[in-house]
Amino acid sequence: MLHRDELKRYNRQIILPELGLAGQEKLKAAKVLMIGAGGLGCPVLQYLVAAGVGNIGIVDDDVVDDSNLHRQILYSTADVGKKKAIVAAEKLKVLNQHVELTAYPERLTPVNAANLIHQYNLIIDGSDNFNTRYLVNDTCVDLNKTLVFGSIFKFEGHVSVFNYNEGPDYRSIFPDQPGNDEVPNCAEIGVIGVLPGIIGTYMANEAIKIICGIGEILSGKLLTMNALDNSVHIFQFKKSNVKNRQVETPIIKANHDAYHEIGMDELVTLLTQTPDEVCLVDVREPYEYEDFNIGGVNIPLYDLIDNIDRLPVDKKIVFCCQTGQRSKLAITLLKDDFKGNMLSLKNGVMS
């Protein structure tokens, strides 16, 4: 039951026919766990608290740093050195006293993941490392929890919803976890400050839609957004048959045949000994390709499907990108439509 002041506070949402009083009451009854209170977590939390989500948990063991402040706008200089989860809960309580907030100033690990996640109806992952992403995903699959996912990299962001009504999960599109040193994080590669706000808002919107049962959910779909050219694309993917997920250890490997990787040394050998049998395709954006490349043709990831006829089926197609992640995604996106031999350059052109 909504209080009188809540009816006034949420009036602009309640008058939406798609949401209504019933939707607002669903928001109040919802229990959401936010993994990470950093760049993505800040806007997600601010909008869900403002929207009236009744019970929100915040998991983050990090402290506020000066380098966070250009994008994590929930915090200020006075918060530097303090635990993010605790500061976030305190500030969000000021925003909306009707929301119950619980801070967990600890790292999500295989030891505590199941205990934390099972207490909540909807999980949102805004973490910045692959150990946590795969742990969250696999735990959500085991506990049958829907997961809203977002990630950012330089000028690019991704959003999707996993394990929704037994739909595809994170491993359906990224079956294997990369090694700890294979993919740089924001601290190493950088990120434009406004991007977490854009992607975090998308994530909060998906969460509200899921809770209220409205709209079309990004299940089996990966939304990608590039802040440099304002391009937005949605790629569809299917549920994989990956079995035997493990959450006992933070490094997880799965058996699959979704893609095959090739090292730089092996690629050089192929290009040297059998150049006519190899087609190297750089799936980065044109500005990245022009800044530095190792040859091949440049077909941005977003344009691959429309340019599938440019890929010779009688050659080995080797996709490459900055770190090896987009090239893996290229194979996932084309595996149902392109019958040729596709490989991904491990660790990307950075190797």
N, C-alpha and C positions, 0 to 999 in steps of 0.2 A: 504494500500500500504506500502510495506517495504522499508525503506531507504537503501541506498547503504551499509552503515556500518552494518546495521542489517543483510543483506544478507551474509556478511562476518562472522559476529558473530555467526549466526545460521547455518552456512554451513554444519556442520556435521549432523545436523538434517534434513535439507532440502534435502540432497542427499539420504535420506532413501526413497525408493519407497513408503512405506506405509504412509509416512507423507508428504513429498514434499513441494513445495511452498504453495499449498492450505492449508495444515495442519498448516504451520507456520503462515499464515495469520489468520487462525481460532484462534490460540493461541493469537495473537496480539489483536484480537477483543474480546477475552473472558474477562468476569468480574467475578472474584472469590473472595469469602469472606472466610477468615480463622478465625475460632473461636478458640482462644487460640494461644499464641505465646510462648509456653513453650517447653517441651521436644519434642513433636510431631510437633508443629507448626514451630519450627526453621528449621528442614530439609525440610519440605514441602515448606515453603516460599523460602528458598534458592534455591531449585531446580526449582520451578515454575518461580521465577524471572529470574534465569539463562536461563530457557527455552524460555523466551519471552512472558509469559502471560501478556497481555497489561494493565489490571486494577485489582489491588488486594487490598482488604480491610483487615485490621487486627484488630480484636476485642480482647482486653485483658485489665483488670483493675489492674493487678498485677504489682509489681515492681520486679526488678532483686534482687535476694538474693544470698549470698555466696553458699548456698546449691544447687542452680540451676546449677552452673557452670560445674559440672562434666558431665552433659548431654546436656545442652542447649548451644551448642558451638557457637551460634551466638553472645553471650555476653562475656564480659571480666570483670575482677575485677574492672576496672574503671567505669563499668555500674551499679554496685551495688547501689540500692536505687532509680534507675531511672525507669520510666514507660516502661514496656516491649514493648508495642505497638509502642511507639514513637521511642525508641532506634532501634527496628527492622526496622521500616520504613526508618530511617536515614541511617542505615548500608546497607540495601538492595538497596537503591537508588544509593549508591556508586558502588554496584555490577553491576547494569544495569540501566543506565539513561533513557532508552527507556520505562521503566515500570512506570505506574502511581500508586503510593502507597498512601493509605489513612489510617491513624491511628485512631482507636476508643478506647481511653484509658478508657473504661468503661466496666462494667459487662453486659453481655447479660441478659435481664430480660423479663418477660412477657409484660412489657410496651414498650420496644424498639425493641424486636425481629423481629416482622413483618416488621417494618419500615426499619431496617437494611438489612434483608434477601431479601426483595423484589427487592432491587436495584441491585442484583447480579444474574448471570446465574447459577453458580455452588457454592455449599456450602461445606466447608470441616470442619469437627469437630475434633479438637484435644484437647477438654476440658478434665478435670480430675475429674469431679463430675457428679453425675446422674441427679441432677436438670437441669443442662445445657444440657446434652445429650438428655433427653426427651423433653425439651423445643425446642431445635433445630430440632429434628426429627418431632415433631408434627407441628411446624411452616412450615417446608419444605413440609410436606404432605398437609397442608392447602393451601400453595402457589404454589404447584406443582413444587418444586425445587428438583433437584437431590442432594443427600448428600453423600459425601465420608467420611467414618467413620474409626477411628482407636483408639485403646486403648492399654495400657501396664500395666503389673502387674508382678513385680519381674523379672522373666526371660521370660515371655510369652507375646506375642502380638497378637492382632486381627485386621483384616482389612476387610471391606465390603463396598458395595455401595448400598444405600437405595433410594427408590422412583425413580428408573431409569426406564423411560418408563412405569410408573404406576406399577412398580414391588414392591416386599416386602419392608417394612420399618423396623426400629429398633424394633418396638413393635411386629413384626412378630416372632422375635426370643427371645426378652425379653419383654413380655407383660406388666409387672408391674414394677414400679419404687420402688427400695428398700428404706427403711428409711435412714435418714441422717447418722445414726450411725451403719448401718448394714454391710457396706463394707468399709474397710480401704483404704486410698489413698496411693500414693507413699511416702508421708511424714511419714506415719505410718508403712508401710510394706516394703518399699524400692524398688529400681529398679536398674538393672545393666545399667551403663551409655551408652553403645552402643546400647541398645535396641530401644530407641526412634529414633535413626538414621536409623536403619533397617526398622522399621515399617513406619516411616515418608516417607522414600523413596518409599516404596510400595504405600503409599497413593498418593504421587505426581505422580507416574506412572499411577495410575488409573485415576487421574484428567486429565492428558495429553491425555490418550486414549479416555476418554469421550469427551473432547473438540474437538479432531481431528477426532473422529468417527472411530477409528481403534481398532483392537484387540478384545479380549473377556473380557467383563466387569464382575466384581465380584458382579453382581446383583443376589440375591437369593443364594449367596454363602458366607460363612464365612471362610476366610483364617486365620489359626492359626499357629503361629511360636514359637518354643521353642528354646531359645538361648543356653541352656545347652547341648542339644543333636542334635541341628540343624534340628530337625524334622519340616516339613511343611505339614499341612493337609488342605484340603478344604472340608467343610461340606455344603451340599445343604439344603435349607429351602424354604418353600412356603409362599406366602402372606396370612396373617391372615385376619379374618373378624372383627377385633377390630373396633368398631364404637365410635362415639362421643368423640373424643379426645378433651381435653381442654387445652388451653394455657393461660388462665387468671391467673392461680396461678402456682408457681414453683413446687409444689408437685402434681403429677398427678397420678391418679389411673384409671385403665381401667377394664371394665367387660370382662372376658375371662374365658376359661376353659382349657388353654394350660397345666397348671401344678397345683399341689396341694402341699402345704408345710406342714411340720410336725415339731413341736418343739422338743427340746432335751428331755424335761420331758416326752412328749408323746412317743417318741422313746424308752426311758428307760422302760416305762411301757409295751410297746409292746414286747420288748426283754425279759422282765422279766416274763410276764404273758403268752405270746404266741410265744415263740422263734422259734417254728417250722413253723410259718406262715410268718416269716419276713426274707428277704434276704438283708443285708446291703452291699452296693457296694460303695467303696471309689474310686472316679474318678480322684483323684490327681495323680501326677507323682510318681513313685516308691520311689524316694529320699524323697519326702514329706511324704509319707506313713510310711517309715522307721523311719523318724525323730520323728513323733508323729501320732498316730491313735487311734480310738475308737473301733477297731475291724472290722469285715467284710472282704470281699474279695477286693483286689485291682485290678481294671481294669481301666487304664487310659482313660480319655475321648476320646482321639484319637483312642483308640482300641476298643471302645464299639461296634461299628457296626460289626466288624469282630468277636466279641465274644458274639453276641446276643443269641447264643444257650446256653450260660452259665447262662442266666437269667431265672429262673423258672417261668412259667406263672401262677402257682397255689399259688404263694406267693406274699406278698406285697414287691415290690422292693423299698428300700429306698436308694437313691443316696446321698452321702455326699462329700463335698470338703472342702476347707479352709474357705470359706466365704458364701457359698450357691449359688454362681453365676454359677459355672461350673455344679453343680448338676441340676440347672434349665435348663441349656443348654443341658444336657444329655437327659432330658425328651423331649425337643423340637426336638432333633435329632432323637429320637427313636419312636416318637409318631405314625408315619405312618407304622412302621415295627414291633413294639412290642405291643401286645394286652393285656398284663397283667396290673396290678395295679401299677403305679409308683408314688413315692413321693419324695420330695426334702427336705433335712434337713435344716430348716431355720437357717441362720447365720453360717452354717457349723460347723466344728469341733472346731472352735474358741469359740463357745458358751459353 
